[in-house]
Amino acid sequence: MTENVTIREARAHLAEVVDRAESGEVTVLTRKGRRVAALVPIEVLDALDEAADELAAREAERHRDDPTVGMAELLADLFEGDGKHSGSKAGDVA
């Protein structure tokens, strides 16, 4: 079950909100009626982190054989490439 509580209520009853998370419940924190954060069981956070890591690994694997770009070429493209930057050259010192 998900419960919405104001930040003020969560602050006043923090131990209870943490106990609910520990028992598997999600608490959504609101500010001025708008959802701004959630207190979730640590297993949920761990699962999200693992999923994000897996997605990043899959994306990296997809690009494994792509050509690489050296730092000098990258900087040259950034500062000289499209003219949208500050106009400084890669060797300029601000």
C-alpha positions in Angstrom: 0.0 0.0 0.0 1.2 3.5 -0.8 0.4 6.3 1.6 0.8 10.0 0.9 2.0 12.2 3.7 3.2 15.8 3.9 6.8 16.5 4.7 5.7 18.0 8.0 3.8 14.8 8.9 6.7 12.7 7.9 9.1 14.8 10.0 6.8 14.5 13.0 6.4 10.7 12.6 9.7 9.8 11.0 10.3 6.6 13.0 6.8 5.3 12.0 7.4 6.2 8.3 10.7 4.4 8.4 9.1 1.4 10.1 6.5 1.2 7.3 9.3 1.3 4.7 11.1 -1.4 6.6 8.0 -3.6 6.5 7.7 -3.1 2.7 5.4 -0.1 2.3 6.0 3.0 0.2 5.4 6.4 1.6 5.1 9.3 -0.9 6.0 12.7 0.5 4.1 15.7 -0.6 4.7 19.5 -0.5 1.8 21.8 -1.1 -0.2 18.9 -2.5 2.5 17.9 -5.0 4.4 14.6 -4.9 8.1 15.3 -4.4 9.8 12.2 -3.0 9.2 8.7 -1.7 10.5 6.7 1.2 10.8 3.1 -0.1 12.0 -0.2 1.3 15.8 -0.5 0.7 15.1 -3.6 -1.5 13.3 -1.3 -3.9 16.2 1.1 -4.1 18.6 -1.8 -4.6 16.5 -3.2 -7.4 16.3 0.2 -9.1 20.1 0.6 -8.9 20.7 -2.9 -10.3 18.2 -2.2 -13.1 20.0 1.0 -14.0 23.4 -0.7 -13.9 22.0 -3.5 -16.2 20.6 -0.9 -18.7 23.9 1.0 -18.7 25.8 -2.3 -19.3 23.5 -3.2 -22.2 23.9 0.2 -23.8 27.7 0.0 -23.4 27.7 -3.4 -25.0 25.6 -2.1 -27.9 28.4 0.4 -28.7 31.4 -1.9 -28.0 32.5 -1.9 -31.6 31.8 1.8 -32.3 34.9 3.8 -33.3 36.5 5.7 -30.5 37.4 9.4 -30.3 40.5 10.7 -28.7 40.4 13.6 -26.1 42.1 16.0 -28.5 39.5 15.4 -31.2 36.7 15.6 -28.7 37.9 19.0 -27.4 38.5 20.3 -31.0 34.9 19.3 -31.9 33.6 21.0 -28.8 35.4 24.3 -29.2 35.7 24.6 -32.9 33.0 22.4 -34.4 29.8 24.2 -34.7 30.5 27.8 -33.7 27.9 27.6 -30.9 30.4 27.8 -28.1 32.1 30.8 -26.5 34.5 31.2 -29.4 37.6 30.1 -27.5 39.9 27.6 -29.1 41.1 24.4 -27.4 44.4 25.9 -26.5 43.1 29.2 -25.1 43.3 29.9 -21.4 40.4 31.9 -19.9 
